[in-house]
């Protein structure tokens, strides 16, 4: 035992000054709220670009102060929104209970913020000639012979040199609802039968596998030791939104844009995604959509 105060001070370990210009020790990752993970899956399978805050707010109002109103009191848009809200509640275990027990509007907004954290995964590209650096996208899009051909709008002749140049320079712009040829089986569009091969291309299937099963399942049977998103969330069948999501991912991967931005006027991804969803949700196209879903589920 030390005999005086000075000895006790000397025995204490000296604090070492930390170097501010060097990376400190790795911190253990903080646990993530399950809402984040479920929110990502909701975005991939139900609706990727909706306003979660508004969806939850309108859903709570519909279940509360407007719960006694008849169905015909709501517009078609409100009915559609509410069906998506109910799908959200069904897809996220415990969400309804958390929303109903929230003590403030801020707490509900916090839940929505967690659910909104949707990550955009870029599927790996196929071998291309000339090669494209994996992490550099400036040479993709209409600046590359292969990616440009895949992104070329259906019905537009990519072999026309003048069209290639105008697409590359931006003189010709492609709106999100002008669908690229890569959406079609064998990358061929049949003008006389627009549904022929639509959303059945190898590229869209590979993007889907990369997102929902595992990257290793793209070219062979899955060998990953960790469960994919589909298995984790008990997903046994494709949804129209999951197909639209995979197509949007594939399109973004082929493009020259480095960062996904829903308001990017170059990629126009939001309109692209929404236009596919609108077609697949169109009642008049139900037979074709049922056939498409059967093909995917096989």
PETA-V860041 format. One record per backbone hydrogen bond with DSSP energy under -1.0 kcal/mol. CO is the residue of the C=O (numbers start at 1). NH is the residue of the N-H. E is the energy in kcal/mol with one decimal. If there is no record, write none. Layout:
CO,NH,E  CO,NH,E
This chain:
4,8,-1.5  5,9,-2.0  6,10,-2.1  7,11,-1.7  19,22,-1.3  33,36,-2.1  34,38,-2.5  35,39,-2.6  36,40,-1.9  37,41,-1.7  38,42,-2.5  39,43,-2.1  40,44,-1.8  41,45,-2.0  42,46,-2.8  42,47,-1.7  50,52,-1.1  51,55,-2.7  52,56,-2.8  53,57,-2.4  54,58,-2.9  55,59,-1.9  56,60,-2.5  57,61,-1.9  58,62,-2.3  59,63,-2.1  60,64,-1.2  61,66,-2.3  64,67,-1.6  66,69,-1.2  70,73,-1.8  71,74,-1.8  75,79,-2.4  76,80,-2.2  77,81,-2.6  78,82,-2.3  79,83,-1.9  80,84,-1.7  81,85,-2.2  82,86,-2.6  83,87,-1.8  84,88,-2.0  85,89,-2.3  86,90,-2.1  87,91,-1.9  88,92,-1.4  92,95,-2.1  94,98,-2.1  95,99,-2.7  96,100,-2.6  97,101,-1.7  104,108,-1.4  105,109,-2.4  106,110,-1.9  107,111,-1.8  108,112,-2.2  109,113,-2.3  110,114,-1.8  111,115,-2.2  112,116,-1.8  114,117,-1.1  116,118,-2.7  133,136,-1.1  137,140,-2.0  140,143,-1.7  141,144,-1.1  144,148,-2.3  145,149,-1.4  146,150,-2.0  147,151,-2.0  148,152,-1.2  150,182,-1.9  152,181,-2.1  153,156,-2.2  157,160,-1.3  160,164,-2.1  161,165,-2.3  162,166,-2.1  163,167,-2.4  164,168,-2.3  165,169,-2.2  166,171,-1.0  166,172,-2.2  175,178,-2.0  179,154,-2.9  180,183,-1.5  181,184,-1.9  183,199,-1.9  184,187,-2.5  185,188,-1.5  190,193,-1.2  193,196,-2.0  195,198,-1.6  197,185,-1.3  197,200,-1.7  201,205,-2.0  202,206,-2.5  203,207,-2.2  204,208,-2.3  205,209,-2.6  206,210,-2.5  207,211,-1.8  208,212,-3.1  209,213,-2.1  209,214,-1.4  212,230,-2.7  214,217,-1.6  215,218,-1.3  228,232,-2.4  229,233,-1.9  230,235,-3.3  231,234,-1.4  239,243,-1.7  240,244,-2.2  241,245,-2.4  242,246,-2.1  243,247,-2.4  244,248,-2.1  245,249,-2.3  246,250,-2.4  247,251,-2.3  248,252,-2.2  249,253,-2.4  250,254,-1.8  251,255,-1.2  254,141,-2.9  261,264,-2.1  264,268,-2.5  268,272,-1.9  269,273,-2.9  270,274,-2.6  271,275,-2.5  272,276,-1.6  273,277,-2.1  274,278,-2.7  275,279,-1.6  276,280,-2.5  277,281,-1.5  279,282,-1.3  282,285,-1.8  283,286,-1.7  285,289,-2.5  286,290,-2.8  287,291,-2.0  288,292,-2.2  289,293,-2.8  290,294,-2.2  291,295,-2.0  292,296,-2.3  293,297,-2.7  294,298,-1.4
